[in-house]
């Protein structure tokens, strides 16, 4: 917007701007704009605006952002990220014609692979675009910008595909390529399909939709046909003779790992956010949302209300709410059946049926039977069921290769249904202070609340350290925590069902006895009535017979 001229300039293309003039201002302080004309020049002094384009010819001005040259600023930032990206690509220092010719002929190959450290959260991708004879190539490696969730191999792999697409777009523009084809092999099948198989842009519910959008935009404008092929990864460990694509994939895998190790030790590395500038972005608390857009916005809106409810009504410590692994809880909830989701919601909120105010339906006559009391009830039948359920939980922890120290802490703290502190059961010989920190956080969250799935985020971080020592490619960060949350729900549900079976069976027995007594009493009365009527009828019969005789 030009404050001096009171005109709005909208960039319609790289060369032209639509000019709008202020038409009217409504009662909610948003201004209606009227289309005026097209121009190729804009004033020097302009400020950025937020415009609601309900209608191209009559958009609505919603807000004026802090005074700054929007075009100049955005162009400078975009150029900076472009330079950061392109500086990490190596182009041939000699003749590149061989590669350009193979791209035009459709026989060039572009291979990518990625490396991710679950512990450091760093992801990198590496790629090569090579001629058929392998004599001419472009190659590069990039750090993968962090998304709104933890880094994973899927995001890193599709960023490698994005790097290839940017490089091909640069070559097509630089060397005036009008037609051609390139094959992109990759060992991540889902990444290949989501990046290159569909004509429509990815939905905002998909993981890493920000990168998929950037790839899609390049595909729409690049004059090349992109084909793809899935290849198996890590074939250099099989001992068999490798194909050309498998060999290139293994080389890119090693280069990606080397680049990741470089970034992990570097204090000056800067990530290029070039792909973010190809589409609009949604930012919450300085975090760019890259998946489950609607759900993340909803969670952000309601998270403060949930925290207030837990602190004020459920007596959680204020900082304890932030310790809970909400992401793992969400992933666990997504895998539950609808009926179990409803039950978990009722159980966690305290509305799960326990008949706490009905004296006749109580299992434990000494306490109010709330959802918390179902776990801690000292009735011998409840303690027996708790021992069975918690043993199944411990067996599950062993099956999923839980860290031995975590397993020991959980066993020592949860073996009986008498609440105790996790911190008091950390082995004194354990040198890793993170176990002490995780135990203290869990104590602040609450012993009984662990059966609501409210576990500390630090448990999954410690488990990831253990997985990194066990597996070359460990599971995702929340895979383990999601699994144990589901089993903790099972423990709580089994305790609830056990209580119901006892209480309602006893209640049904009492009802049956009452009904039987009523039936017996009614039968007896009917029998006495029938006998009286019989005697009366006999008496009448004999009286009539005597008179007649």
NORSUL-V257977 format. One record per residue. N is the residue number from 1. RES is the residue in one letter. SS is DSSP state (h for helix, s for strand, l for the rest). PSI is psi as a letter, one per 20 degrees, with the letter a starting at -180 (NA if undefined). OMEGA is omega as a letter, one per 30 degrees, with the letter a starting at -180 (NA if undefined). Layout:
BEGIN
N & RES & SS & PSI & OMEGA
N & RES & SS & PSI & OMEGA
END
This chain:
BEGIN
1 & X & l & q & l
2 & X & s & o & a
3 & X & l & h & a
4 & X & l & h & a
5 & X & l & i & a
6 & X & l & l & l
7 & X & s & q & l
8 & X & s & p & a
9 & X & s & o & l
10 & X & s & p & a
11 & X & s & o & a
12 & X & l & h & l
13 & X & l & a & a
14 & X & l & i & a
15 & X & l & i & a
16 & X & l & q & l
17 & X & s & p & l
18 & X & s & p & a
19 & X & s & p & l
20 & X & s & q & l
21 & X & s & q & a
22 & X & s & p & a
23 & X & s & g & a
24 & X & s & r & l
25 & X & s & p & a
26 & X & l & a & a
27 & X & l & h & l
28 & X & l & k & l
29 & X & l & k & l
30 & X & l & q & a
31 & X & s & p & l
32 & X & s & p & a
33 & X & s & q & l
34 & X & s & p & l
35 & X & s & p & a
36 & X & s & f & a
37 & X & s & a & l
38 & X & s & q & l
39 & X & s & r & l
40 & X & l & i & a
41 & X & l & q & l
42 & X & l & q & l
43 & X & l & r & l
44 & X & l & g & a
45 & X & l & o & l
46 & X & l & q & l
47 & X & l & q & a
48 & X & l & q & a
49 & X & s & r & l
50 & X & s & p & a
51 & X & s & p & l
52 & X & s & o & a
53 & X & l & m & l
54 & X & l & h & l
55 & X & l & p & a
56 & X & l & h & a
57 & X & l & i & l
58 & X & l & m & l
59 & X & l & r & a
60 & X & s & p & l
61 & X & s & o & a
62 & X & s & h & a
63 & X & s & q & l
64 & X & s & p & a
65 & X & l & r & l
66 & X & l & p & a
67 & X & l & p & l
68 & X & l & q & l
69 & X & l & o & a
70 & X & h & g & a
71 & X & h & g & a
72 & X & h & g & a
73 & X & h & g & a
74 & X & h & g & l
75 & X & h & h & l
76 & X & h & g & l
77 & X & h & g & l
78 & X & h & g & l
79 & X & h & h & l
80 & X & h & g & a
81 & X & h & h & l
82 & X & h & g & l
83 & X & h & g & l
84 & X & h & g & a
85 & X & h & g & a
86 & X & h & h & l
87 & X & l & i & l
88 & X & l & j & l
89 & X & s & p & l
90 & X & s & o & l
91 & X & l & q & a
92 & X & l & p & l
93 & X & l & i & l
94 & X & l & b & a
95 & X & l & p & l
96 & X & l & j & a
97 & X & h & h & a
98 & X & h & g & l
99 & X & h & g & l
100 & X & h & g & l
101 & X & h & g & a
102 & X & h & h & l
103 & X & h & g & l
104 & X & h & h & a
105 & X & h & i & l
106 & X & l & k & a
107 & X & l & j & l
108 & X & s & q & a
109 & X & s & p & l
110 & X & s & o & a
111 & X & s & q & l
112 & X & s & q & l
113 & X & s & r & a
114 & X & s & r & l
115 & X & s & p & a
116 & X & s & p & l
117 & X & l & o & l
118 & X & l & h & a
119 & X & l & g & a
120 & X & l & i & a
121 & X & l & j & a
122 & X & l & p & l
123 & X & s & q & l
124 & X & s & q & l
125 & X & s & q & l
126 & X & s & q & a
127 & X & s & r & l
128 & X & s & p & l
129 & X & s & o & a
130 & X & s & q & l
131 & X & l & r & a
132 & X & l & h & a
133 & X & l & j & l
134 & X & l & j & a
135 & X & l & h & a
136 & X & l & p & a
137 & X & s & q & l
138 & X & s & p & l
139 & X & s & q & a
140 & X & s & r & l
141 & X & s & q & a
142 & X & s & q & l
143 & X & s & p & a
144 & X & l & p & l
145 & X & l & p & a
146 & X & l & p & l
147 & X & l & a & a
148 & X & l & i & l
149 & X & l & r & a
150 & X & l & q & a
151 & X & l & p & l
152 & X & l & r & a
153 & X & h & h & l
154 & X & h & g & a
155 & X & h & g & a
156 & X & h & h & a
157 & X & h & g & a
158 & X & h & h & l
159 & X & h & h & l
160 & X & h & h & l
161 & X & h & g & l
162 & X & h & g & l
163 & X & h & g & l
164 & X & h & g & a
165 & X & h & g & l
166 & X & h & g & a
167 & X & h & g & l
168 & X & h & h & l
169 & X & h & g & l
170 & X & h & g & a
171 & X & h & h & a
172 & X & h & h & l
173 & X & h & g & a
174 & X & h & h & a
175 & X & l & j & l
176 & X & l & l & l
177 & X & l & p & a
178 & X & l & h & a
179 & X & l & q & l
180 & X & l & a & a
181 & X & s & q & l
182 & X & s & p & l
183 & X & s & p & l
184 & X & s & o & l
185 & X & s & q & l
186 & X & s & q & a
187 & X & l & j & l
188 & X & l & n & a
189 & X & h & g & a
190 & X & h & h & l
191 & X & h & g & l
192 & X & h & g & a
193 & X & h & g & a
194 & X & h & h & a
195 & X & h & h & a
196 & X & h & i & a
197 & X & l & h & a
198 & X & l & q & l
199 & X & l & h & a
200 & X & l & q & l
201 & X & l & q & a
202 & X & l & q & l
203 & X & l & r & a
204 & X & l & i & l
205 & X & l & i & a
206 & X & l & q & l
207 & X & l & p & l
208 & X & l & l & l
209 & X & h & h & l
210 & X & h & g & l
211 & X & h & g & l
212 & X & h & h & l
213 & X & h & g & a
214 & X & h & h & l
215 & X & h & g & a
216 & X & h & g & a
217 & X & h & h & l
218 & X & h & g & l
219 & X & h & h & a
220 & X & h & h & a
221 & X & h & i & a
222 & X & l & p & a
223 & X & l & k & a
224 & X & l & q & l
225 & X & s & p & a
226 & X & s & o & l
227 & X & s & r & a
228 & X & s & r & a
229 & X & s & p & l
230 & X & s & p & l
231 & X & l & q & l
232 & X & l & p & a
233 & X & l & r & l
234 & X & l & k & a
235 & X & h & i & l
236 & X & h & i & l
237 & X & h & i & a
238 & X & l & i & a
239 & X & l & j & a
240 & X & l & r & l
241 & X & l & p & a
242 & X & l & q & l
243 & X & l & r & l
244 & X & h & g & a
245 & X & h & h & l
246 & X & h & h & l
247 & X & h & g & l
248 & X & h & h & l
249 & X & h & g & l
250 & X & h & h & l
251 & X & h & g & l
252 & X & h & h & l
253 & X & h & g & l
254 & X & h & g & l
255 & X & h & h & l
256 & X & h & g & l
257 & X & h & g & l
258 & X & h & g & a
259 & X & h & h & l
260 & X & h & g & l
261 & X & h & h & l
262 & X & h & g & a
263 & X & h & h & a
264 & X & h & h & a
265 & X & h & i & a
266 & X & l & q & l
267 & X & l & i & a
268 & X & l & i & a
269 & X & l & p & l
270 & X & l & p & l
271 & X & l & q & l
272 & X & l & p & l
273 & X & l & k & a
274 & X & h & g & a
275 & X & h & h & l
276 & X & h & h & a
277 & X & h & j & l
278 & X & h & i & a
279 & X & l & r & l
280 & X & l & r & a
281 & X & l & q & l
282 & X & l & o & a
283 & X & s & p & l
284 & X & s & p & l
285 & X & l & l & l
286 & X & l & j & l
287 & X & s & p & l
288 & X & s & p & a
289 & X & l & p & a
290 & X & l & j & l
291 & X & l & r & l
292 & X & l & l & a
293 & X & h & g & a
294 & X & h & g & a
295 & X & h & h & l
296 & X & h & g & l
297 & X & h & g & l
298 & X & h & g & l
299 & X & h & g & a
300 & X & h & h & a
301 & X & h & g & a
302 & X & h & i & a
303 & X & h & h & l
304 & X & h & h & l
305 & X & h & h & l
306 & X & h & g & l
307 & X & h & g & l
308 & X & h & g & l
309 & X & h & g & a
310 & X & h & h & a
311 & X & h & g & a
312 & X & h & g & a
313 & X & l & h & a
314 & X & l & j & l
315 & X & l & k & l
316 & X & l & q & l
317 & X & l & q & a
318 & X & h & g & a
319 & X & h & h & a
320 & X & h & h & a
321 & X & h & h & a
322 & X & h & i & l
323 & X & h & h & a
324 & X & s & q & l
325 & X & l & m & a
326 & X & h & h & l
327 & X & h & g & l
328 & X & h & h & l
329 & X & h & g & l
330 & X & h & g & l
331 & X & h & h & l
332 & X & h & g & a
333 & X & h & h & a
334 & X & h & h & a
335 & X & l & i & l
336 & X & l & q & l
337 & X & l & r & a
338 & X & h & g & a
339 & X & h & h & l
340 & X & h & h & l
341 & X & h & g & l
342 & X & h & g & a
343 & X & h & g & a
344 & X & h & g & l
345 & X & h & g & l
346 & X & h & g & a
347 & X & h & g & a
348 & X & h & h & a
349 & X & h & i & l
350 & X & l & j & a
351 & X & l & j & l
352 & X & l & p & a
353 & X & l & o & l
354 & X & l & i & a
355 & X & l & l & a
356 & X & l & h & a
357 & X & l & j & a
358 & X & l & o & a
359 & X & h & h & a
360 & X & h & i & a
361 & X & h & k & a
362 & X & l & p & l
363 & X & l & g & a
364 & X & l & o & a
365 & X & l & i & a
366 & X & l & i & a
367 & X & l & r & l
368 & X & l & p & a
369 & X & l & n & l
370 & X & l & r & l
371 & X & h & h & l
372 & X & h & h & a
373 & X & h & h & l
374 & X & h & h & a
375 & X & h & g & a
376 & X & h & j & a
377 & X & l & p & a
378 & X & l & j & l
379 & X & l & p & a
380 & X & h & h & l
381 & X & h & h & l
382 & X & h & g & l
383 & X & h & h & l
384 & X & h & g & l
385 & X & h & h & l
386 & X & h & g & a
387 & X & h & h & l
388 & X & h & g & a
389 & X & h & g & a
390 & X & h & h & l
391 & X & h & h & l
392 & X & h & h & l
393 & X & h & g & l
394 & X & h & h & l
395 & X & h & h & l
396 & X & h & g & l
397 & X & h & h & l
398 & X & h & h & a
399 & X & h & h & a
400 & X & l & j & l
401 & X & l & l & l
402 & X & l & q & l
403 & X & l & p & a
404 & X & h & h & a
405 & X & h & g & l
406 & X & h & g & a
407 & X & h & g & l
408 & X & h & g & l
409 & X & h & g & a
410 & X & h & g & a
411 & X & h & g & a
412 & X & h & h & a
413 & X & h & h & a
414 & X & h & j & a
415 & X & l & g & l
416 & X & l & r & a
417 & X & l & j & l
418 & X & l & o & a
419 & X & l & p & l
420 & X & l & r & a
421 & X & l & q & l
422 & X & l & h & a
423 & X & h & h & a
424 & X & h & i & a
425 & X & h & j & l
426 & X & l & p & a
427 & X & l & p & a
428 & X & l & h & a
429 & X & l & i & a
430 & X & l & o & a
431 & X & l & h & a
432 & X & l & o & a
433 & X & h & i & l
434 & X & h & h & l
435 & X & h & h & l
436 & X & h & g & l
437 & X & h & g & l
438 & X & h & g & a
439 & X & h & g & l
440 & X & h & g & l
441 & X & h & g & l
442 & X & h & h & l
443 & X & h & h & l
444 & X & h & h & l
445 & X & h & g & l
446 & X & l & p & a
447 & X & l & g & a
448 & X & h & h & a
449 & X & h & i & l
450 & X & h & h & l
451 & X & h & i & l
452 & X & h & j & a
453 & X & l & j & a
454 & X & l & n & a
455 & X & l & q & a
456 & X & s & q & l
457 & X & h & h & a
458 & X & h & h & l
459 & X & h & g & a
460 & X & h & h & l
461 & X & h & g & l
462 & X & h & g & l
463 & X & h & h & l
464 & X & h & h & l
465 & X & h & g & l
466 & X & h & g & l
467 & X & h & h & a
468 & X & h & h & l
469 & X & h & h & a
470 & X & h & g & a
471 & X & l & q & l
472 & X & l & h & l
473 & X & l & n & a
474 & X & l & r & l
475 & X & l & r & a
476 & X & l & r & a
477 & X & l & h & a
478 & X & l & j & a
479 & X & h & g & a
480 & X & h & g & a
481 & X & h & h & l
482 & X & h & g & a
483 & X & h & g & a
484 & X & h & h & l
485 & X & h & g & l
486 & X & h & h & l
487 & X & h & h & l
488 & X & h & h & l
489 & X & h & h & l
490 & X & h & g & l
491 & X & h & g & a
492 & X & h & g & a
493 & X & h & h & l
494 & X & h & h & l
495 & X & h & h & l
496 & X & h & g & a
497 & X & h & h & l
498 & X & h & g & l
499 & X & h & g & a
500 & X & h & g & a
501 & X & h & g & a
502 & X & h & g & a
503 & X & h & g & a
504 & X & h & h & l
505 & X & h & g & l
506 & X & h & g & l
507 & X & h & g & l
508 & X & h & h & l
509 & X & h & g & l
510 & X & h & g & l
511 & X & h & g & a
512 & X & h & g & l
513 & X & h & g & l
514 & X & h & g & l
515 & X & h & h & a
516 & X & h & g & l
517 & X & h & g & l
518 & X & h & h & l
519 & X & h & g & l
520 & X & h & g & a
521 & X & h & g & l
522 & X & h & g & l
523 & X & h & g & l
524 & X & h & g & l
525 & X & h & g & l
526 & X & h & h & a
527 & X & h & g & l
528 & X & h & h & a
529 & X & h & g & l
530 & X & h & h & a
531 & X & h & g & l
532 & X & h & g & l
533 & X & h & h & l
534 & X & h & g & a
535 & X & h & h & l
536 & X & h & g & l
537 & X & h & h & l
538 & X & h & g & a
539 & X & h & g & l
540 & X & h & g & a
541 & X & h & g & a
542 & X & h & h & l
543 & X & h & g & l
544 & X & h & g & a
545 & X & h & g & a
546 & X & h & g & a
547 & X & h & g & a
548 & X & h & h & a
549 & X & l & NA & NA
END
